[in-house]
Amino acid sequence: MRVAVLADIHGNLAAAEAVMEDIQRQAPDFIVAAGDLAMRGSHPAETVDLLVDRCDALLMGNTDAYLANLYLAGAYRETEHWKTELLHWTRDQLGPERLKLMAELPFSTRYSPRRGQDLFVCHANPRNLEESLEPTLDEPTIRRLLQHVDATAMAFGHLHFPYRRRVGKLVIADVASAGIPRDGDLRPAWGLFTWTPRGWRVQIRRVRYAVRKATQSLTARKVPGAPLLIHKMIECRYRHHNALAEAARRHSGLPPYLKPPPGALRAGLGAPLLPPPPGAVPGPGQSTQMDEAADELMGESPLETHAPELTEPTAANDDAAEDTLPVATGE
């Protein structure tokens, strides 16, 4: 069994099409879109239609819940705010039938190639749609958050920062984002989960796409907040990027980006990792909350309405994925 999971597409049609092309080349048995399907992109309706047509399952994300008017969070609750304008614009683009579909999306789904060896898929975490599972979380915290997950593998998104991590016999993988990556890499990400006699194997894949087309369409279609949305797409990282990147690579079994020269001693490299000072690393969900607050400040000042110079790729995908990560099954 092979399951493709993409998440946090956010109405970025060009990125979604590139990801779907790569998924089709891999020929999985099932395709799951794990939430945040439409809002913040220039083509919400077309993106949802593509996902409905190609995916075997669609899950609810927090922005999908906002669009369906199930609840609101952050600045989306304010009457006079560009995010509220974006919410209304996206609803108008989607229309009543698609909004009805989004209101009925399930919270999670699972695939079971063998009894007791399920792959569990959700948007943010097994409990709610808002709190992100940071790679920087310590072992006791992550175990507490995942203690009721009766599976051997879990796919999720929401953080827009792909990584893999083992938690006991469970492997978790953030596969996002297919629409707005935030790990310093503009290329959309998605996850391929393959069941083998030794358990689930996880592969995080990256694809290239027409970034300029995505940014220019935000302006051309007069999407509310387009300058800031473009800025966030090109910025492509969180404010505590280094801490996230270091933890993500360590948990994924990858070497640090920088290696010290022989005999050199450098903090965090070639030496045991020390816990960060209190407050230096956000807790569950606080990364997204921190950037929400930053959005409010940035939204008060004018930004350039065009993207910086970008090098356009000529192929949908010519990059190999990172090494696969085998999963312990307890056999």
Buried (B, 14 or more C-beta within 10 A) or exposed (E): BBBBBBBBBBBBBBBBBBBBBBBEEBEBEBBBBBBBBBBBBBBBBBBBBBBEEBBBBBBBBBBBBBBBEBEBBBBBEEEEBBBBEBBEBBBEBBEEEBBEBBBEBEBBBBBEBEEEBBBBBBBBBBEEBBBBBBBBBEEEBBEEBBEEBEBBBBBBBBBBBBBBBBBEEBBBBBBBBBBBBBBBBBBBBBBBBBBEEEBBBBBBBBBBBBBBBBBBBBBEEEBBBBBBBBBBBEBBBBEBBEBBBBBBBBBBEBEBEEEBEEEEEEEBBBEEEEEEEEEEBBBBBBBBBBBBEEBBEBBEEEBEEEBEEBEEBEEBBEBEBBEBBBBBBEE
